[in-house]
């Protein structure tokens, strides 16, 4: 209950109502953190055991595990507030790292099942609001421009904008099961958590494997180190590509002038002709000239240059027609949904965590969201350890 409900207070009240057991809020918190800490220790032991495996064992499926046919690993970040940061910290907010490991229903096609850009990606209002939503949640330094940037416009609140991303997303493959990993560790350590969990689930033996993420460099470092050699197909989230293309098309242009350019560029991206978009972007960059060092993030020169660099860096992960033929996901929408489910318990202006407490609850929340039910295994082992059967057997 401490992980399913949004607060320890709500868990306390639910326990009192359903179990007729009166506990203080602090008692519920301490019990949850204690169990979470044990699960974190078990997780670290699993990672150590995976690291100790020889290379050939890491490339194979663990004994007793049946490999899924099609899998996808995706990763993104959430946010929580910490109460134990140094005084000089600029904010209480810090990043959480979240991963989703999904088994997908096979859906192969002989040819591209959707060669034309869906109408939903060609609706000005939707694309504009989507760009604004991602603009609010993008890492610092990411620049976007919305339609009418220099004109007054009513902002869309986060609760209103949140469902929009899923509504605009392309049809996704059917997810048959999902496991979740979440932590406060650094990116390099988190990559090991993901890799170890994927190995334990038998992902190495899947026939088709995908790794989907946005353009953040740390995501692709994880893919490079832990999933590339396993032949996971790297896929850039199409929605992030779309917002970059949209911003660059309208940078320094009116809506009437920039919209047809966006339609042309995003059509090429959808059809796997990213090089054509890059060529016209390069011409546009030459036309505008380089941005000065003190240019603002909304300077059209900075926006176009940033998008050009982004597409050049990500081009090898943007073969969307091929991904559609293979039945692989084009977007990280399931990952976004997973982050929201983590944030439901962990994020809030009134919620503050220590590092140990936050790590413990992140682990429990991830366990609770995982279809493999790791908490059931934990409680079964816990019951056997507490039964005393082994000590009695020795005494006999």
HUQUIKA-V302510 format. One record per residue. RES is the residue in one letter. PSI is psi in degrees with one decimal (999 if undefined). Layout:
res = [RES;RES]
psi = [PSI;PSI]
This chain:
res = [X;X;X;X;X;X;X;X;X;X;X;X;X;X;X;X;X;X;X;X;X;X;X;X;X;X;X;X;X;X;X;X;X;X;X;X;X;X;X;X;X;X;X;X;X;X;X;X;X;X;X;X;X;X;X;X;X;X;X;X;X;X;X;X;X;X;X;X;X;X;X;X;X;X;X;X;X;X;X;X;X;X;X;X;X;X;X;X;X;X;X;X;X;X;X;X;X;X;X;X;X;X;X;X;X;X;X;X;X;X;X;X;X;X;X;X;X;X;X;X;X;X;X;X;X;X;X;X;X;X;X;X;X;X;X;X;X;X;X;X;X;X;X;X;X;X;X;X;X;X;X;X;X;X;X;X;X;X;X;X;X;X;X;X;X;X;X;X;X;X;X;X;X;X;X;X;X;X;X;X;X;X;X;X;X;X;X;X;X;X;X;X;X;X;X;X;X;X;X;X;X;X;X;X;X;X;X;X;X;X;X;X;X;X;X;X;X;X;X;X;X;X;X;X;X;X;X;X;X;X;X;X;X;X;X;X;X;X;X;X;X;X;X;X;X;X;X;X;X;X;X;X;X;X;X;X;X;X;X;X;X;X;X;X;X;X;X;X;X;X;X;X;X;X;X;X;X;X;X;X;X;X;X;X;X;X;X;X;X;X;X;X;X;X;X;X;X;X;X;X;X;X;X;X;X;X;X;X;X;X;X;X;X;X;X;X;X;X;X;X;X;X;X;X;X;X;X;X;X;X;X;X;X;X;X;X;X;X;X;X;X;X;X;X;X;X;X;X;X;X;X;X;X;X;X;X;X;X;X;X;X;X;X;X;X;X;X;X;X;X;X;X;X;X;X;X;X;X;X;X;X;X;X;X;X;X;X;X;X;X;X;X;X;X;X;X]
psi = [-31.4;-18.1;-26.9;-33.1;159.1;-8.3;163.7;-32.9;-44.5;-37.5;-41.6;-46.6;-38.3;-39.2;-42.3;-37.5;-43.5;-36.5;-9.2;42.4;124.3;117.4;149.7;159.3;-40.7;-35.7;-42.8;-43.5;-46.2;-39.7;-44.7;-44.4;-33.7;-45.8;-41.4;-39.9;-38.1;-39.9;-35.5;-41.9;-41.7;-40.1;-43.3;-34.8;-38.8;-41.3;-42.6;-40.7;-39.3;-44.0;-31.7;-12.2;143.6;160.7;-43.0;-32.1;-36.3;-25.6;-7.5;175.6;135.3;148.3;135.9;0.4;133.4;124.0;133.9;163.4;-46.7;130.9;160.9;134.4;132.4;150.5;149.1;-176.3;150.8;-166.0;138.6;165.8;136.4;144.1;4.2;22.4;163.4;155.5;-31.7;-2.1;138.3;-19.0;155.5;-16.9;138.0;164.7;140.4;153.3;131.6;137.6;145.9;129.2;110.7;139.2;128.1;153.0;127.5;138.9;60.3;148.7;151.4;-27.2;174.2;116.9;-11.2;72.6;-21.6;144.3;126.1;146.5;-30.4;-20.4;0.3;22.5;114.6;-46.9;-45.2;-46.0;-39.8;-46.3;-36.8;-42.4;-39.0;-38.1;-48.4;-31.9;-38.2;-28.5;-0.1;154.7;152.3;135.6;-14.3;133.0;134.3;162.2;135.7;167.0;135.9;40.2;-30.5;7.9;150.1;140.0;140.8;125.9;147.8;126.2;158.0;-44.8;-33.8;-38.3;-25.4;-44.8;-14.3;-39.0;-43.9;-34.7;-31.2;-21.0;149.1;164.1;129.1;153.1;156.5;126.5;120.4;-29.7;158.3;134.7;152.1;139.7;134.5;141.2;166.2;4.4;169.3;169.4;-41.1;-43.0;-37.9;-34.9;-38.2;-38.9;-45.2;-46.7;-42.6;-42.2;-40.0;-39.7;-44.4;-29.4;-2.3;18.3;-25.7;-27.6;5.1;150.5;-37.9;134.0;135.0;149.7;114.4;131.7;170.7;-169.9;6.1;131.7;-36.9;-32.4;-42.3;-18.8;-40.4;-45.8;-45.9;-41.4;-34.5;-16.3;-20.0;-45.5;-15.8;5.7;35.7;125.7;121.3;128.5;120.9;130.8;118.7;-33.1;-40.7;-39.9;-42.9;-44.8;-34.6;-46.2;-43.5;-46.0;-42.5;-36.7;-35.8;-3.4;118.0;12.4;156.6;164.9;-42.6;-36.0;-38.7;-29.5;-47.7;-31.7;-42.4;-46.6;-42.8;-45.5;-42.7;-27.9;-43.6;-42.7;-47.0;-37.2;9.0;15.6;52.5;-31.3;-31.4;-40.1;-41.8;-40.6;-47.7;-32.9;-40.5;-38.5;-40.0;-38.1;-40.0;-38.7;-41.2;-30.9;167.1;148.2;137.4;159.6;-30.4;17.8;143.4;164.6;-19.3;4.2;125.1;-34.8;-39.2;-39.7;-47.4;-43.9;-41.7;-41.4;-39.2;-45.8;-42.2;-50.1;-37.1;-42.2;-32.4;0.2;-38.3;-11.3;23.0;32.5;66.6;-36.0;-39.4;-39.8;-37.9;-38.6;-39.6;-7.4;26.8;155.7;146.7;-19.5;164.6;29.5;-42.8;-33.4;-42.3;-41.2;-40.2;-42.6;-41.2;-37.7;-36.5;-46.5;-28.0;-37.8;-32.6;-26.9;138.9;147.8;-22.2;1.2;123.5;138.1;146.5;167.1;-46.7;-42.8;-41.6;-42.1;-41.3;-45.5;-33.2;-41.8;-45.2;-39.7;-41.7;-42.3;-44.0;-28.7;-5.1;130.0;-20.4;-3.7;58.2;-26.1;-31.6;-40.7;-42.5;-48.4;-33.6;-44.3;-37.4;-40.7;-40.7;-40.0;-32.2;-6.9;-27.0;8.1;-41.3;-42.9;-37.0;-38.5;-40.1;-38.9;-35.2;999]
